[in-house]
Amino acid sequence: RKICLGECDGLPGGECAPGTFCNFTDGCGLEEQAGMCDPIPMSCSDVCEEVCACDGNTYCNACEAARRGLDFVSVGPC
């Protein structure tokens, strides 16, 4: 597997270094889409504005998805 320290992409095997996740510009890395390896947040706001994450699950907010190493595809529940 490829470890990305800055940019990441949706190609199979592309992943970020431990403690970071691939934050795509739009979507979930489909069709070789690029993103940036961002740090996984340590804590998040209690404000709940649901997002649909790239794993198909709904999280309270984008930060909560990022804490699980996921980007989100849309605002609102899945």
N, C-alpha and C positions, 0 to 999 in steps of 0.2 A: 504494500500500500504506500501511496505517496503522502508524505506529511507536508502540508503547506504552512509556511510561516507568515505569509502576507496575503496573497491572493489564493482563492480556492475556486473550484469549479464543480459542475454537476457530473463530471465524468466518473464512472465507477472507479473506486480506489483512491479518489482525491479526498483528502481529509485534512483537517486542521490539527495543529499540535495540541497536546493535552492542555486542558484548561481554557480552550478556545472553541468556537463553533463557527461554521460557515454562514455568514449573514449575507444572503443573496440580495441583489438590488431589487429584484421583482420575482416573486415565486419561490420555488424550492429547488432550484438548480436543474430544471428540466432543460433538455436540448443543449447541453454543454454551457449553460449559463454561468457566468463568473460571479464571484462574491468576494468578501473580505473576511479573513479570520479575525473575529472580535473576541475579546475576553468574555468568559462566562460570568455573568453578574453574581456577586456574593449575596445580595439582598435586593428585594423589589418593593415597590410601592404597594400599599393595600388597596389602591384604586383598581376596581375591577371593570375593565373594558375588554370583553371577551375577544379572543382571536382564535382562528383555526390554524393550527400548526401543521408543519410538513409531515407529521406522523398521522394526520387525520383525526387528532384529538383536539378538543376545545380547552384552552387555558384561560385563566383570569385576565392576563394581559401579555403583551409581547415579552416582557422581562421574565415572566414565569416560564414561558416557552424556552427562552434563551438559557435559563438556569438548567434546563434539561438538554441543552445542546442543540436546540431546534430553532429554525427560523419559522416564520408564519406566512401563510399564503393569502389570508384575507382577514379582515376585521369582522367580528361576529362569530357565532357558533358554527361549527362544521355542519 
